[in-house]
Amino acid sequence: LNVSARGLSLVVDRLPEQGGPGDGFRSTELLLGALGACMVGTMLTFAENQGIEVGTVNVHLEDEAATAPTRVARIKVTMELGGNLTDRELESLKRVAARCRIHSTLKHAPEIEFELKTR
């Protein structure tokens, strides 16, 4: 499956044991990537506006699956920042990152309208 937006595209795939070739992103990887990118981007914009020197940023996300229904039940986000930050700056950056659009969407599930039809 090719996913495209604004002239960019990427391949989303199923696991080989599910019939896919296995050479594309998994849907869950895209979800985690979107969350991590949103949190970092929101935090960096805030830091820049506040004159906070962040330095390097590393973010690692892990998901935990659940069944009935099959879903991501838990996401653990670990973010490491470079720079010499105070406890107050760290707390502000953490609070702002957790208010990004994707994080807020996952915390407050949107209504989803789904339609399936033939061409």
C-alpha positions in Angstrom: 0.0 0.0 0.0 1.4 3.4 -1.0 0.4 6.3 1.3 0.9 9.8 -0.2 0.4 13.4 0.9 1.7 16.6 -0.5 3.7 14.8 -3.2 5.5 12.6 -0.7 4.9 8.8 -0.4 5.9 5.8 1.6 5.1 2.1 1.6 2.9 0.6 4.3 3.0 -3.2 4.5 1.8 -6.2 6.3 4.1 -8.7 8.0 5.3 -11.6 5.8 3.3 -14.1 7.9 0.2 -12.0 7.1 0.9 -12.1 3.3 2.9 -8.9 2.9 6.4 -8.7 1.5 7.6 -7.1 4.7 9.6 -4.2 3.2 7.4 -1.3 4.2 6.4 0.5 7.4 3.8 -1.2 9.6 0.7 0.9 10.5 1.7 0.9 14.2 5.2 2.2 13.3 3.6 5.1 11.6 1.3 5.8 14.6 4.3 5.8 16.9 6.4 7.9 14.5 3.6 10.5 14.2 3.3 10.7 18.0 7.1 11.1 18.5 7.5 13.6 15.7 4.5 15.7 17.0 5.8 15.7 20.5 9.3 16.7 19.5 8.2 19.3 17.0 5.8 20.9 19.5 8.4 20.9 22.2 11.2 22.3 20.0 8.9 25.2 18.8 8.1 26.1 22.4 11.8 25.9 23.4 12.8 28.1 20.5 10.1 30.7 21.4 11.2 30.6 25.0 14.9 30.8 24.3 15.5 27.4 25.8 18.7 25.7 24.4 17.7 22.0 24.0 20.6 20.6 22.0 20.1 17.1 20.7 16.9 15.2 21.0 16.4 11.4 21.0 13.0 9.9 21.3 12.1 6.2 21.6 8.6 4.8 21.5 7.4 1.3 22.5 4.0 0.0 22.1 2.2 -2.8 24.0 -0.5 -4.7 22.2 -3.9 -5.8 23.5 -6.6 -8.0 22.2 -10.4 -7.9 22.2 -10.3 -5.7 20.3 -6.8 -5.9 18.8 -5.2 -2.5 19.4 -2.2 -0.6 20.9 -3.0 -0.6 24.6 0.0 1.3 25.9 2.7 3.6 24.4 5.8 4.4 26.4 7.7 7.5 25.2 11.2 8.1 26.4 12.8 11.4 25.3 16.4 12.4 26.0 17.5 16.0 25.6 21.0 17.4 25.3 22.0 20.7 26.8 22.1 22.0 30.4 18.4 22.3 31.3 17.0 23.2 34.7 14.3 21.1 36.3 11.8 23.9 35.6 12.7 23.9 31.9 12.4 20.1 31.7 9.0 20.2 33.4 7.8 22.9 31.0 9.1 21.0 27.9 7.5 17.8 29.1 4.1 19.5 29.7 4.2 21.1 26.2 5.3 17.9 24.4 2.4 16.1 26.0 0.0 18.7 24.6 0.8 18.1 20.9 -2.0 17.4 18.5 -1.4 13.7 18.1 -1.0 13.1 21.8 -4.2 15.0 22.5 -6.0 13.0 19.8 -4.9 9.7 21.2 -5.8 10.7 24.8 -9.3 11.9 23.6 -10.2 9.5 20.8 -11.9 11.2 17.9 -15.2 10.0 16.4 -14.3 8.0 13.3 -16.7 7.9 10.3 -16.0 4.9 8.0 -17.6 4.2 4.7 -16.8 1.3 2.4 -17.9 1.2 -1.2 -17.0 0.0 -4.7 -15.9 2.1 -7.6 
